[in-house]
């Protein structure tokens, strides 16, 4: 194995991979969004770019969305770039301390909100930096702090975005590029010749389970109520009868009703619509719990509804829902039933199988809900040889970020061999040598699916098990995720080919910097010899062509 010998990189520490060198070279030429599958070294590409910038006297700022990711990056860059001083900053530090660290250190790592606030308060500027790295760059949309930080980047400072899964929405990909002033996108897949030698096989196994009668009966009761309330929304002309009664549809209806209310439209139809819309969302959640999670999680949710309905100050929606005969029958079944979702016993069997197949094996189980996380962790603790821990977020008495980091360290060290995680464990975390990942339920987001799947197959071959309850919304989520992932790949390939053809038309123009967004009072983010062709110029849509060089192989 050959190692990188570039100045600034620790000798004998980083494997020299041709595709990483090519991607790094492209990042040094233009502001680039790097799209690379999980486990293939996006951070190694960033380290090579950072080493060059540091060698030329620039400083580096790296941003990551969570504290565990910041800690992980700090450890990695400190190891790979031993000649520079790497330091972290965070919102718990005194502002003056953050200012001093930014002034004194070569490489600063932070979550974006702290830096965004400091820049708005003019605690420091980004002029000394030669490179700003945005990890999980697909988050750079809307009002996320990445957007504000990027708006403060002065002329001449390079931007680099990294992600494994930009999503299937081309509009959002364009928004990310626009917000981060990205002028080039570099994508690699497992199939590329220069990547294939480093890819380990990941085998995806779909496992179907049958719904027990009690859960099926409860789900049918909730669906009957949902159909009735949805018909009422259609009758009020607040819902589109051609759309299914999904949570997304209900949220859209709620936003529309709130906007009408804010404009002074205080009619009985508006108030009734808000109440019915709230009831529909609660019913959709109850169906989700019954069909994908199990009786324990459902009981906990129904108990909250009953408690709120009994409170004189409780919500009108909960009071109406609790008074329905169907809801009382569902509560009776849930209270008397001893069944749990068959996924639980299946997970116990799978974990036992993986741990027993070879000493040292490790497993990650992902689930949507914290209640299910607790149940699964308790059940898996009974599996012979399983040393189980939970990885959950900070909200509602969860784990502090320092505790999350400690759990991951213990998992890597082998003190735990099973992690049961909510979505906090999906994104970016370097969890090496995991032999199997189990989806307690499919998720409809292609980004989350790719992130979950990427937790295995990084250092060796891995297994992915997806549990699907037949005839339930599990199947809908699975189909949506598969469709969105296929669309993402097709759209990126189409965009890749389109930009390749258009590139020749802009051969004399390598960047599209120096622009001001329409309506923005902020200074230009980049300046080059190229200038906007007209006042009010906007970053063009890909269908109109732009000067970026989208390249699969540089």
C-alpha positions as CSV (number, residue, x, y, z in Angstrom):
1,X,0.0,0.0,0.0
2,X,1.4,3.4,-1.0
3,X,0.9,6.4,1.2
4,X,0.5,10.1,0.5
5,X,3.9,11.9,0.6
6,X,2.6,15.5,0.1
7,X,3.9,18.3,2.4
8,X,2.0,18.6,5.6
9,X,0.4,15.1,5.5
10,X,1.6,12.8,8.2
11,X,4.0,10.3,6.6
12,X,2.7,6.7,6.4
13,X,-0.7,7.7,7.7
14,X,-2.9,8.3,4.6
15,X,-3.4,5.7,1.8
16,X,-2.7,7.3,-1.6
17,X,-5.8,6.8,-3.7
18,X,-5.9,8.1,-7.2
19,X,-9.5,9.3,-7.1
20,X,-8.9,11.2,-3.9
21,X,-5.9,12.9,-5.4
22,X,-7.9,13.9,-8.5
23,X,-10.8,15.2,-6.4
24,X,-8.5,17.2,-4.2
25,X,-6.8,18.8,-7.3
26,X,-10.3,19.8,-8.6
27,X,-11.2,21.4,-5.2
28,X,-8.0,23.5,-5.4
29,X,-9.0,24.8,-8.8
30,X,-12.6,25.7,-8.1
31,X,-15.2,25.8,-5.4
32,X,-16.4,22.2,-5.5
33,X,-19.1,20.0,-4.1
34,X,-17.6,16.5,-3.5
35,X,-20.2,13.7,-3.7
36,X,-18.6,10.4,-2.6
37,X,-20.2,7.3,-1.1
38,X,-19.8,6.8,2.7
39,X,-16.6,5.2,3.7
40,X,-14.6,6.2,0.6
41,X,-12.8,9.2,2.2
42,X,-14.4,12.5,1.7
43,X,-12.5,13.7,4.8
44,X,-9.2,12.4,3.3
45,X,-9.9,14.6,0.2
46,X,-10.5,17.6,2.5
47,X,-7.2,16.9,4.4
48,X,-5.3,16.9,1.1
49,X,-6.9,20.2,0.1
50,X,-6.3,21.7,3.5
51,X,-2.6,20.6,3.5
52,X,-2.0,22.6,0.3
53,X,-3.8,25.6,1.6
54,X,-1.9,25.5,4.9
55,X,1.4,25.1,3.1
56,X,0.7,28.3,1.2
57,X,0.1,30.3,4.4
58,X,-3.7,30.1,4.5
59,X,-5.8,29.0,7.4
60,X,-8.7,26.4,7.3
61,X,-12.2,26.5,8.8
62,X,-14.1,23.2,8.9
63,X,-17.8,23.1,9.8
64,X,-19.8,20.1,10.7
65,X,-23.5,19.9,11.8
66,X,-23.1,18.2,15.2
67,X,-20.7,18.2,18.1
68,X,-19.8,14.5,17.7
69,X,-18.9,15.1,14.1
70,X,-16.8,18.1,15.1
71,X,-14.9,16.0,17.7
72,X,-14.4,13.3,15.1
73,X,-13.0,15.7,12.6
74,X,-10.7,17.3,15.1
75,X,-9.2,14.0,16.0
76,X,-8.8,13.1,12.3
77,X,-7.2,16.3,11.1
78,X,-4.9,16.5,14.1
79,X,-3.6,13.1,13.2
80,X,-3.3,13.7,9.5
81,X,-2.0,17.3,9.6
82,X,0.5,17.2,12.5
83,X,2.4,20.3,11.5
84,X,-0.6,22.6,12.1
85,X,-2.5,23.5,15.2
86,X,-6.1,22.2,15.1
87,X,-8.6,23.6,17.6
88,X,-12.3,23.4,18.2
89,X,-14.7,26.2,19.1
90,X,-18.3,26.0,20.4
91,X,-21.1,28.2,21.7
92,X,-20.3,27.3,25.3
93,X,-16.9,29.1,25.1
94,X,-16.7,32.8,26.0
95,X,-16.7,34.9,22.8
96,X,-13.3,36.3,23.5
97,X,-11.9,32.7,23.7
98,X,-13.4,31.8,20.4
99,X,-11.9,35.0,18.9
100,X,-8.4,34.1,20.3
101,X,-8.6,30.5,19.0
102,X,-9.6,31.8,15.5
103,X,-6.7,34.3,15.6
104,X,-4.0,31.9,16.8
105,X,-4.8,28.5,15.2
106,X,-4.1,27.2,11.7
107,X,-7.2,24.9,11.5
108,X,-10.4,25.7,13.3
109,X,-13.4,23.3,13.5
110,X,-16.8,24.2,14.7
111,X,-20.5,23.7,14.4
112,X,-21.9,26.4,12.1
113,X,-24.2,28.3,14.4
114,X,-21.3,29.5,16.7
115,X,-19.4,30.8,13.7
116,X,-22.5,32.3,12.1
117,X,-23.3,34.2,15.3
118,X,-19.7,35.4,15.7
119,X,-19.6,36.7,12.1
120,X,-22.8,38.5,12.5
121,X,-21.5,40.1,15.7
122,X,-18.2,41.0,14.0
123,X,-16.1,39.1,16.5
124,X,-13.7,38.1,13.7
125,X,-13.7,37.8,9.9
126,X,-12.8,35.1,7.5
127,X,-10.2,37.0,5.6
128,X,-7.2,35.0,7.1
129,X,-8.7,31.7,5.8
130,X,-7.9,30.2,2.5
131,X,-10.4,27.4,2.7
132,X,-13.8,26.8,4.3
133,X,-15.1,23.1,4.4
134,X,-18.8,22.4,4.7
135,X,-19.4,18.8,5.9
136,X,-22.8,17.3,5.1
137,X,-23.2,20.1,2.7
138,X,-26.7,19.1,1.6
139,X,-27.9,20.9,4.7
140,X,-27.0,24.3,3.1
141,X,-30.5,25.3,2.3
142,X,-33.1,27.6,3.7
143,X,-32.0,29.4,6.9
144,X,-29.5,26.8,8.0
145,X,-26.3,28.4,9.5
146,X,-24.1,27.2,6.6
147,X,-25.9,29.7,4.3
148,X,-25.0,32.7,6.5
149,X,-21.4,31.6,7.0
150,X,-20.9,31.2,3.3
151,X,-22.4,34.7,2.7
152,X,-19.5,36.1,4.9
153,X,-16.8,34.4,3.0
154,X,-14.6,37.2,1.4
155,X,-13.1,37.1,-2.2
156,X,-10.4,34.7,-2.8
157,X,-11.3,32.1,-0.1
158,X,-12.1,28.7,-1.5
159,X,-15.2,26.7,-0.5
160,X,-15.5,23.0,-0.4
161,X,-18.7,21.0,0.3
162,X,-18.9,17.3,1.1
163,X,-21.8,14.9,1.1
164,X,-22.6,11.2,0.4
165,X,-26.2,11.9,-0.5
166,X,-27.3,15.2,-2.0
167,X,-30.9,14.0,-2.5
168,X,-33.1,13.6,-5.5
169,X,-34.4,17.2,-5.6
170,X,-32.4,19.0,-8.3
171,X,-33.7,22.3,-7.1
172,X,-32.2,21.7,-3.6
173,X,-28.9,20.6,-5.2
174,X,-28.8,23.9,-7.1
175,X,-29.7,25.8,-3.9
176,X,-26.8,24.2,-2.1
177,X,-24.4,25.2,-4.9
178,X,-25.8,28.7,-5.0
179,X,-25.6,29.2,-1.3
180,X,-22.1,27.9,-1.0
181,X,-20.9,29.6,-4.3
182,X,-20.1,26.1,-5.7
183,X,-19.0,26.3,-9.3
184,X,-18.1,22.6,-9.8
185,X,-19.5,19.3,-8.7
186,X,-17.3,16.2,-8.5
187,X,-19.1,12.9,-8.1
188,X,-17.8,9.3,-7.8
189,X,-19.8,6.1,-7.4
190,X,-18.9,2.6,-6.4
191,X,-18.9,1.7,-10.1
192,X,-16.1,4.1,-11.2
193,X,-12.9,2.2,-12.2
194,X,-10.7,4.2,-9.9
195,X,-13.1,3.7,-6.9
196,X,-14.0,0.0,-7.4
197,X,-10.8,-1.4,-5.9
198,X,-11.6,0.2,-2.5
199,X,-15.3,-0.7,-2.3
200,X,-16.5,-3.5,0.0
201,X,-19.6,-5.4,-0.8
202,X,-22.8,-4.5,1.1
203,X,-25.6,-7.0,0.9
204,X,-29.1,-5.7,1.4
205,X,-31.6,-8.2,2.8
206,X,-35.3,-7.5,2.8
207,X,-37.1,-9.3,5.6
208,X,-40.9,-9.4,5.7
209,X,-42.9,-9.9,8.8
210,X,-46.7,-10.4,9.2
211,X,-48.8,-8.0,11.3
212,X,-50.3,-9.7,14.4
213,X,-54.1,-9.4,14.6
214,X,-54.3,-7.0,17.5
215,X,-52.0,-4.5,15.7
216,X,-53.9,-5.0,12.4
217,X,-57.2,-4.4,14.2
218,X,-56.0,-1.2,15.9
219,X,-54.6,0.1,12.6
220,X,-57.9,-0.6,10.8
221,X,-59.8,1.4,13.5
222,X,-57.5,4.4,13.0
223,X,-57.7,4.2,9.3
224,X,-61.5,4.2,9.4
225,X,-61.4,7.4,11.5
226,X,-58.8,9.0,9.2
227,X,-60.9,8.3,6.1
228,X,-63.9,10.1,7.7
229,X,-62.0,13.1,8.8
230,X,-60.2,13.4,5.4
231,X,-63.6,13.4,3.7
232,X,-64.6,16.2,6.0
233,X,-61.5,18.2,4.9
234,X,-62.4,17.5,1.2
235,X,-66.0,18.7,1.9
236,X,-64.6,21.9,3.4
237,X,-62.6,22.3,0.2
238,X,-59.4,22.3,2.2
239,X,-57.9,19.1,0.9
240,X,-57.1,17.8,-2.6
241,X,-59.1,14.6,-3.1
242,X,-56.5,13.4,-5.6
243,X,-53.8,13.4,-2.9
244,X,-53.5,10.7,-0.3
245,X,-54.0,11.8,3.3
246,X,-50.3,11.9,4.1
247,X,-48.5,13.8,6.8
248,X,-46.9,16.0,4.2
249,X,-50.4,16.9,2.8
250,X,-51.7,17.6,6.2
251,X,-48.8,19.9,7.0
252,X,-49.4,21.8,3.8
253,X,-53.0,22.2,4.7
254,X,-52.1,23.5,8.1
255,X,-49.7,26.1,6.7
256,X,-52.4,27.3,4.3
257,X,-55.0,27.6,7.0
258,X,-52.6,29.4,9.4
259,X,-51.8,31.9,6.6
260,X,-55.5,32.5,5.9
261,X,-56.1,33.0,9.6
262,X,-53.2,35.5,9.8
263,X,-54.9,37.4,7.0
264,X,-58.0,37.8,9.2
265,X,-60.1,35.0,7.7
266,X,-61.6,33.9,11.0
267,X,-64.5,31.7,9.8
268,X,-66.0,28.5,11.2
269,X,-64.5,26.5,8.2
270,X,-61.0,27.7,9.0
271,X,-61.2,26.8,12.7
272,X,-62.8,23.5,12.0
273,X,-60.3,22.8,9.3
274,X,-57.4,23.4,11.8
275,X,-58.9,21.0,14.3
276,X,-59.6,18.3,11.8
277,X,-56.1,18.7,10.2
278,X,-54.6,18.3,13.7
279,X,-56.7,15.1,14.3
280,X,-55.6,13.7,11.0
281,X,-51.9,14.2,11.8
282,X,-52.4,12.4,15.2
283,X,-54.2,9.5,13.4
284,X,-51.4,9.2,10.9
285,X,-48.9,9.0,13.7
286,X,-50.9,6.4,15.5
287,X,-51.1,4.3,12.3
288,X,-47.4,4.7,11.9
289,X,-46.7,3.4,15.4
290,X,-49.1,0.5,15.1
291,X,-47.9,-0.7,11.8
292,X,-44.1,0.0,12.0
293,X,-43.2,0.2,15.7
294,X,-45.4,-2.0,18.0
295,X,-47.9,-2.0,20.8
296,X,-45.7,-0.5,23.5
297,X,-44.9,2.6,21.5
298,X,-48.6,2.9,20.5
299,X,-49.7,2.5,24.2
300,X,-47.4,5.3,25.2
301,X,-48.8,7.6,22.6
302,X,-52.4,6.8,23.3
303,X,-51.8,7.4,27.0
304,X,-50.5,10.9,26.2
305,X,-53.6,11.7,24.2
306,X,-55.9,10.4,27.0
307,X,-54.1,12.4,29.6
308,X,-54.3,15.6,27.6
309,X,-58.0,15.0,26.8
310,X,-58.7,14.6,30.5
311,X,-57.0,17.9,31.3
312,X,-59.5,20.9,31.2
313,X,-56.9,22.9,29.3
314,X,-56.2,20.0,26.9
315,X,-56.4,20.4,23.1
316,X,-59.8,20.3,21.4
317,X,-58.4,17.8,18.9
318,X,-57.3,15.3,21.6
319,X,-60.7,15.7,23.4
320,X,-62.6,14.9,20.2
321,X,-60.3,12.0,19.3
322,X,-60.5,10.4,22.8
323,X,-64.3,10.6,22.7
324,X,-64.6,8.6,19.6
325,X,-65.8,5.0,20.0
326,X,-63.1,3.7,17.6
327,X,-60.4,5.3,19.7
328,X,-61.8,3.8,22.9
329,X,-61.8,0.4,21.2
330,X,-58.3,0.9,20.0
331,X,-57.2,1.8,23.6
332,X,-58.9,-1.3,25.0
333,X,-57.1,-3.6,22.5
334,X,-53.8,-1.9,23.2
335,X,-54.3,-2.1,27.0
336,X,-55.2,-5.8,27.0
337,X,-52.9,-7.1,24.3
338,X,-49.7,-8.9,25.2
339,X,-48.3,-9.0,21.7
340,X,-45.4,-6.9,20.5
341,X,-44.4,-6.2,17.0
342,X,-42.8,-9.3,15.3
343,X,-39.9,-7.1,14.3
344,X,-38.6,-7.2,17.8
345,X,-38.1,-11.0,17.9
346,X,-36.7,-10.9,14.4
347,X,-34.1,-8.3,15.4
348,X,-33.1,-10.5,18.4
349,X,-32.6,-13.4,16.1
350,X,-30.6,-11.4,13.6
351,X,-28.3,-9.9,16.3
352,X,-27.7,-13.3,17.8
353,X,-26.8,-14.6,14.4
354,X,-24.4,-11.8,13.6
355,X,-22.6,-11.8,17.0
356,X,-22.4,-15.6,17.0
357,X,-21.0,-16.0,13.5
358,X,-17.6,-14.5,14.4
359,X,-16.0,-13.1,17.6
360,X,-15.7,-9.3,17.5
361,X,-18.7,-8.7,15.3
362,X,-20.7,-5.5,15.8
363,X,-24.2,-4.4,14.9
364,X,-26.1,-1.1,14.6
365,X,-29.9,-1.1,14.8
366,X,-31.6,2.1,13.5
367,X,-35.2,3.0,14.5
368,X,-37.3,6.2,14.0
369,X,-38.6,6.6,17.6
370,X,-37.0,6.8,21.0
371,X,-39.7,4.7,22.6
372,X,-38.8,1.9,20.2
373,X,-35.1,2.5,20.8
374,X,-35.7,1.8,24.5
375,X,-37.8,-1.4,23.9
376,X,-35.3,-2.8,21.4
377,X,-32.3,-2.1,23.6
378,X,-34.0,-3.8,26.6
379,X,-34.9,-6.9,24.4
380,X,-31.4,-7.1,22.9
381,X,-29.8,-7.0,26.3
382,X,-31.2,-10.6,26.7
383,X,-29.3,-11.9,23.7
384,X,-26.3,-14.0,24.6
385,X,-23.1,-12.1,24.1
386,X,-24.7,-8.7,23.4
387,X,-23.3,-5.7,25.1
388,X,-25.9,-3.1,24.2
389,X,-26.0,0.7,24.3
390,X,-28.4,3.4,23.1
391,X,-27.5,6.4,20.9
392,X,-30.2,9.1,21.1
393,X,-30.3,12.9,20.7
394,X,-30.2,15.5,23.3
395,X,-33.9,16.6,23.3
396,X,-36.2,15.7,26.2
397,X,-33.6,14.4,28.6
398,X,-31.6,12.5,26.0
399,X,-27.8,12.2,25.8
400,X,-25.6,15.2,25.8
401,X,-23.2,15.4,22.8
402,X,-20.3,14.5,25.1
403,X,-22.1,11.3,26.1
404,X,-22.8,10.5,22.5
405,X,-19.1,10.8,21.7
406,X,-18.3,8.6,24.6
407,X,-20.7,5.9,23.5
408,X,-19.2,5.9,20.0
409,X,-15.7,5.6,21.4
410,X,-16.8,2.7,23.6
411,X,-18.4,1.0,20.5
412,X,-15.2,1.4,18.5
413,X,-13.1,0.1,21.4
414,X,-15.4,-3.0,21.7
415,X,-16.8,-2.3,25.1
416,X,-20.2,-2.4,23.3
417,X,-20.9,-4.5,20.3
418,X,-24.6,-3.5,19.7
419,X,-25.8,0.1,19.2
420,X,-29.5,0.9,19.0
421,X,-29.7,4.4,17.5
422,X,-32.2,7.0,16.4
423,X,-31.4,9.3,13.5
424,X,-28.6,10.9,15.5
425,X,-26.3,8.0,14.4
426,X,-27.2,8.2,10.7
427,X,-25.2,11.1,9.5
428,X,-21.4,11.3,9.0
429,X,-20.2,9.5,12.1
430,X,-17.1,7.3,11.5
431,X,-18.2,4.0,12.9
432,X,-15.7,1.5,11.5
433,X,-15.8,-2.3,11.2
434,X,-19.5,-2.7,11.7
435,X,-20.6,-6.0,10.3
436,X,-24.3,-5.4,10.1
437,X,-26.9,-2.6,10.0
438,X,-30.5,-3.4,10.8
439,X,-33.4,-1.0,9.8
440,X,-36.2,-1.5,12.3
441,X,-38.3,0.2,9.6
442,X,-37.7,1.6,6.1
443,X,-37.4,5.4,5.8
444,X,-38.8,7.3,2.9
445,X,-35.9,9.7,2.7
446,X,-33.2,8.6,0.2
447,X,-30.6,10.6,2.1
448,X,-31.3,8.9,5.4
449,X,-31.4,5.5,3.7
450,X,-28.0,6.0,2.2
451,X,-26.6,7.3,5.4
452,X,-27.9,4.3,7.4
453,X,-26.7,1.9,4.8
454,X,-23.3,3.5,4.8
455,X,-22.6,2.6,8.5
456,X,-21.5,-0.9,7.3
457,X,-19.3,-2.1,4.5
458,X,-16.6,0.5,5.2
459,X,-13.6,-1.7,6.2
460,X,-15.0,-5.1,5.2
461,X,-18.1,-6.6,3.6
462,X,-21.3,-5.8,5.5
463,X,-24.9,-6.9,5.7
464,X,-27.9,-4.6,5.8
465,X,-31.3,-6.0,7.0
466,X,-34.5,-4.0,6.3
467,X,-37.5,-5.2,8.3
468,X,-40.8,-4.6,6.4
469,X,-44.3,-5.3,7.8
470,X,-46.4,-6.6,5.0
471,X,-49.4,-4.6,3.8
472,X,-48.4,-1.5,5.9
473,X,-46.8,2.0,5.4
474,X,-43.5,0.2,5.7
475,X,-43.9,-0.8,2.1
476,X,-44.8,2.7,1.0
477,X,-41.7,4.1,2.7
478,X,-39.5,1.5,1.1
479,X,-40.9,2.2,-2.3
480,X,-40.5,6.0,-1.9
481,X,-36.9,5.6,-0.8
482,X,-36.0,3.3,-3.7
483,X,-37.7,5.7,-6.1
484,X,-36.0,8.8,-4.8
485,X,-32.6,7.1,-4.7
486,X,-33.0,6.0,-8.4
487,X,-34.1,9.5,-9.3
488,X,-31.1,11.0,-7.5
489,X,-28.7,8.9,-9.5
490,X,-30.5,9.4,-12.8
491,X,-30.7,13.2,-12.4
492,X,-27.1,13.5,-11.3
493,X,-26.0,11.4,-14.3
494,X,-28.2,13.6,-16.6
495,X,-26.8,16.7,-15.2
496,X,-23.3,15.4,-15.4
497,X,-23.7,14.7,-19.2
498,X,-25.5,18.0,-19.8
499,X,-22.8,20.0,-18.1
500,X,-20.1,18.1,-19.9
501,X,-21.6,19.2,-23.2
502,X,-22.0,22.7,-22.1
503,X,-18.5,23.1,-20.7
504,X,-17.0,23.7,-24.1
505,X,-19.2,26.7,-24.5
506,X,-17.6,28.4,-21.5
507,X,-14.0,27.1,-21.9
508,X,-12.6,30.5,-21.2
509,X,-14.6,30.9,-18.0
510,X,-13.6,28.6,-15.1
511,X,-15.5,30.1,-12.2
512,X,-18.7,32.1,-11.6
513,X,-17.7,34.1,-8.7
514,X,-18.1,37.7,-7.8
515,X,-21.8,37.8,-7.9
516,X,-24.5,39.3,-5.6
517,X,-27.8,37.5,-5.1
518,X,-30.8,39.5,-6.1
519,X,-32.3,41.2,-3.1
520,X,-29.3,40.5,-0.9
521,X,-27.5,43.3,1.0
522,X,-24.4,41.2,1.6
523,X,-21.1,41.7,-0.1
524,X,-20.1,39.5,-3.0
525,X,-18.9,36.1,-1.9
526,X,-16.2,35.7,-4.6
527,X,-14.4,37.9,-7.0
528,X,-12.6,36.8,-10.1
529,X,-11.9,38.5,-13.5
530,X,-15.4,37.4,-14.6
531,X,-18.2,39.8,-13.8
532,X,-22.0,39.3,-13.9
533,X,-23.3,40.0,-17.4
534,X,-26.2,42.2,-16.1
535,X,-27.6,43.8,-13.0
536,X,-29.6,41.5,-10.8
537,X,-27.9,38.4,-12.4
538,X,-28.8,35.2,-10.6
539,X,-26.9,31.9,-10.3
540,X,-28.4,30.1,-13.4
541,X,-30.3,26.9,-13.3
542,X,-28.5,23.9,-14.6
543,X,-31.0,23.6,-17.5
544,X,-29.7,27.1,-18.6
545,X,-26.1,26.0,-18.4
546,X,-23.4,27.3,-16.1
547,X,-19.7,27.5,-16.1
548,X,-19.2,24.7,-13.5
549,X,-17.2,21.6,-14.6
550,X,-19.2,18.6,-13.4
551,X,-16.7,15.8,-13.5
552,X,-16.8,12.2,-12.6
553,X,-13.2,11.8,-13.5
554,X,-10.8,14.7,-13.3
